[in-house]
Amino acid sequence: MKSTVTALYYGNPPPCERKPPVPAAETPLGQVKAAREALAATLTPAQKALLEAYDTAQDLWAEEEQRTRFAEGFRMGVRLGAECFGE
């Protein structure tokens, strides 16, 4: 076992920050994935195609939202910087 100083030097987290491994099925994302797979197993091919189209549309919407939120946050940061360090 390495000493605490050696572990800290190499950037290893201290014991109080280490988290035990969690099985993928117990995480929220794992639960959603399992439910999605169970749903997909019960669908017809036409329903699966519709579900895939829905997922694609939702992904495109999420990407657009992320771009918009980033742009708004960046604008706010520039304004704050201009007020603090501007003329």
Order of alpha helices (4+ residues) and beta strands (2+ residues): alpha-alpha-alpha
